[in-house]
Amino acid sequence: MRFPHRSLIRLSGPDTIALLERTVTNPVQDWQAGEVRYGALLTPQGKIITDYTVLRTDDGVLVDVHEDAAEDLMKRLKMFRLRAQVEIALDETFAAVRSDDHRDPRSPALWGRTWVPLADAGDMIPDADWQANRIAAGVPEWGSDYRAAEVFPTDINMDVMGGIDYKKGCFVGQEVASRMKRRGKIRKRTLTVRGAALEAGTEIFSAAPVGTVTSVQGDAGLALVRTDRLQKVLDQSRPLTCNDQPVTFDVPEWAQNEMNALGVEASGE
């Protein structure tokens, strides 16, 4: 079955990898045909224009991107292409489909995906089913949780999901992204939140705002959270609410470690 809201952009030609090396966040070296990676194109100020998953092909790459972001991504890649030998075009002959034989690089909890001829792709996955899967996995999505130039990569956990190669020679927005990483004081993350009254765009409170819900499916959602504030709430065992109803967060180990470090810093220890 096909994933909803996706478009495919095919890049081909001898300079494809060189173009990606100097523009996008994901690693491109030692990339074998058939391997899938996760990345993004950033603004010069370090915010995400769009993220994507990308398949290495024999003669280039196949970029799987939200359908509303595809035209803008193509336009920008063509602008950066200059005189490089790279062909860039929508590929409407293939589709992204669910496949249990392949994993999504962002999370083992996400449904796997592969790319097949459109004639073999089958029906569309119900949007509610896909939203429930990615929210449970804690994976934000362009178009639902954010749009172009609204968030930094760490806001949506791209660094945790292997979407940024900080050791690359360069990419657009690298200076800002690398500085945030070096400072080691990341205070905004996206976490899964659970409750009966969640609504996208509403705030989560505990005396003061802790975060904002960005997408919801059923009694689970994602929220962009100030993790230093959340840690303080948890340390003091204070209740959290959204629309005056109680909520709880799923806090993975990596996020808890960051929050613990922020708590130590705040206490001066």
Secondary structure in CASP SS format (residue, H / E / C, confidence):
PFRMAT SS
TARGET T0000
AUTHOR 0000-0000-0000
METHOD secondary structure of the structure
MODEL  1
M C 1.00
R E 1.00
F C 1.00
P C 1.00
H C 1.00
R E 1.00
S E 1.00
L E 1.00
I E 1.00
R E 1.00
L E 1.00
S E 1.00
G C 1.00
P C 1.00
D C 1.00
T H 1.00
I H 1.00
A H 1.00
L H 1.00
L H 1.00
E H 1.00
R C 1.00
T C 1.00
V C 1.00
T C 1.00
N C 1.00
P C 1.00
V C 1.00
Q C 1.00
D C 1.00
W C 1.00
Q C 1.00
A C 1.00
G C 1.00
E C 1.00
V E 1.00
R E 1.00
Y E 1.00
G E 1.00
A E 1.00
L E 1.00
L E 1.00
T C 1.00
P C 1.00
Q C 1.00
G C 1.00
K C 1.00
I E 1.00
I E 1.00
T E 1.00
D E 1.00
Y E 1.00
T E 1.00
V E 1.00
L E 1.00
R E 1.00
T C 1.00
D C 1.00
D C 1.00
G E 1.00
V E 1.00
L E 1.00
V E 1.00
D E 1.00
V E 1.00
H E 1.00
E C 1.00
D C 1.00
A C 1.00
A H 1.00
E H 1.00
D H 1.00
L H 1.00
M H 1.00
K H 1.00
R H 1.00
L H 1.00
K H 1.00
M H 1.00
F H 1.00
R H 1.00
L C 1.00
R C 1.00
A C 1.00
Q C 1.00
V C 1.00
E E 1.00
I E 1.00
A E 1.00
L E 1.00
D C 1.00
E C 1.00
T C 1.00
F E 1.00
A E 1.00
A E 1.00
V E 1.00
R E 1.00
S C 1.00
D C 1.00
D C 1.00
H C 1.00
R C 1.00
D C 1.00
P C 1.00
R C 1.00
S C 1.00
P C 1.00
A C 1.00
L C 1.00
W C 1.00
G C 1.00
R E 1.00
T E 1.00
W E 1.00
V E 1.00
P E 1.00
L H 1.00
A H 1.00
D H 1.00
A C 1.00
G C 1.00
D C 1.00
M E 1.00
I C 1.00
P C 1.00
D H 1.00
A H 1.00
D H 1.00
W H 1.00
Q H 1.00
A H 1.00
N H 1.00
R H 1.00
I H 1.00
A H 1.00
A C 1.00
G C 1.00
V C 1.00
P C 1.00
E C 1.00
W E 1.00
G C 1.00
S C 1.00
D C 1.00
Y E 1.00
R C 1.00
A C 1.00
A C 1.00
E C 1.00
V C 1.00
F C 1.00
P H 1.00
T H 1.00
D H 1.00
I H 1.00
N C 1.00
M C 1.00
D C 1.00
V C 1.00
M C 1.00
G C 1.00
G C 1.00
I C 1.00
D C 1.00
Y C 1.00
K C 1.00
K C 1.00
G C 1.00
C C 1.00
F C 1.00
V C 1.00
G C 1.00
Q H 1.00
E H 1.00
V H 1.00
A H 1.00
S H 1.00
R H 1.00
M H 1.00
K H 1.00
R H 1.00
R H 1.00
G C 1.00
K C 1.00
I C 1.00
R C 1.00
K E 1.00
R E 1.00
T E 1.00
L E 1.00
T E 1.00
V E 1.00
R E 1.00
G E 1.00
A C 1.00
A C 1.00
L C 1.00
E C 1.00
A C 1.00
G C 1.00
T C 1.00
E E 1.00
I E 1.00
F E 1.00
S C 1.00
A C 1.00
A C 1.00
P E 1.00
V E 1.00
G E 1.00
T E 1.00
V E 1.00
T E 1.00
S E 1.00
V E 1.00
Q E 1.00
G C 1.00
D C 1.00
A E 1.00
G E 1.00
L E 1.00
A E 1.00
L E 1.00
V E 1.00
R E 1.00
T H 1.00
D H 1.00
R H 1.00
L H 1.00
Q H 1.00
K H 1.00
V H 1.00
L H 1.00
D H 1.00
Q C 1.00
S C 1.00
R C 1.00
P C 1.00
L C 1.00
T E 1.00
C E 1.00
N C 1.00
D C 1.00
Q E 1.00
P E 1.00
V E 1.00
T E 1.00
F E 1.00
D E 1.00
V C 1.00
P C 1.00
E H 1.00
W H 1.00
A H 1.00
Q H 1.00
N H 1.00
E H 1.00
M H 1.00
N H 1.00
A H 1.00
L H 1.00
G H 1.00
V H 1.00
E H 1.00
A H 1.00
S H 1.00
G C 1.00
E C 1.00
END
